[in-house]
């Protein structure tokens, strides 16, 4: 596994302790936001960090219910049209007024080349300006959950983007950067004062913010610390005030320290494995001329060869909930009675033999090692499990800064991914992860190109259905088809564990977002 160099860590520590003042809160994470551009990567850590600077039309309360943000109200005026009344008197950090023009620009920006947010707006037919503070969004089909969908689509300044040649998002897949990568101009409660990628980012309080800021912090210093032991040591020594994640093996240590506590809770994210089911020849494999993953028997063999209970107990130390679906408890549409396929190495070997791979094959597996809880170790365990069915895994575990651009280019055959539905609804996972890939954003994170037209049909109907009983029945049917197809291999929902100084008060949310506006120093 790769960690920050000692030199980089030393510089980061010096930077953190050099800033004095009771109103500075120092936050550490195992990884960094890869960009300040809010449309460049649909990853919860990046959206959490940039969500302190940029804002959506519709936000979330502490209990994850919908809350007015840059829109004060919204309503359906017809089955396919939503009208949003915009908040007046809001300014971007550079003083430019926020108006409907910025909404039209921002929503359009999510749909162009380089955007990673296409799956949120792929069903938009037209966005119309009624006046400076009223917009309408017309969709191709009824979209009753549209306000939920918009909670992570952040608004940018049209004027600022045009002035700074940032009218299109940076493309993380190609390594392209622009002004929005390193600077930010949002409407949110905090501004970016300093940005040093992978070293630190300094946020300062927005004195002209339109709303209430419950935090008493004048400054937030965010520092990535990839090494688990170093991150824990920084918390225990007081060099950082908040950090996440706390490694599961260190939760008790953090709780027994006189100055810190571990804040734990369930997380909405599901960790799963994806397989390339499209290419005629599998990349990075010893199999030539064909793709074993096109055979359901091979996909099922991989599934049943994974000892998920062993991973839960030994790797995750009990802090995981094995899953049979790509969504977990807390997500609307979760099917509590759906069961995983049983762990059965003999059955897996038989399936491999029936598919013509009794002797197995060699394959590269792509994993991050600084994004999810114990991600690299989970992948090591999966590799060891697959060796029992004669599959030799060449594990490529790397920092998310290189991992995500690679897998999002679909330059992978077998990969790990985690997903928290931004809408807290199963439709989000169906649309982004399980529908056939198109050029408008559907299936944007279906990196193995699983495709079943019946799932696509159900996903469209689920989007439009307002009757909860009928909708849940369709969600159940779609999940059942996907499970029967072995479209992906679900692993587990990980648990949240934040390390927090006893002098800091904050709000932990099940989506693992960390709003600075609810983080304060207490005496």
Secondary structure, DSSP 8 states (H G I E B T S, - for coil): -----HHHHHHHHHHHHT---TTEEEEEESS--S-S-TTS---HHHHHHHTTT--BSEEE-TTS-EEESSEEEEEEEETTEEEEEE-TT-B-TTS-B--HHHHHHHHHHTTSTT-S-HHHHTTEEEEEEEETTEEEEEESS--TTHHHHGGG-B---HHHHHHTT-SS---TTTT---HHHH----SSSEEEEEEETTTEEEEEE-TT-SS------SEEEEEE---HHHHHHHHHTTS-SEEE---GGGHHHHHHSTTEEEEEEEEEEEEEEEE--S-SS-TTBS--SS-GGGSHHHHHHHHHH--HHHIIIIISTT-EEE-SSSS-TTSBT--TT-------HHHHHHHHHHTT-TT--EEEEEEESSSSTTHHHHHHHHHHHHHTTT-EEEEEEE-HHHHHHHHHTT--SEEEEEE--TTSBHHHHIIIIIS---SSSTTTT-TT----HHHHHHHHHHHH---HHHHHHHHHHHHHHHHHHT-SEEEEEEEEEEEEETTEE----TT----GGG-EE--
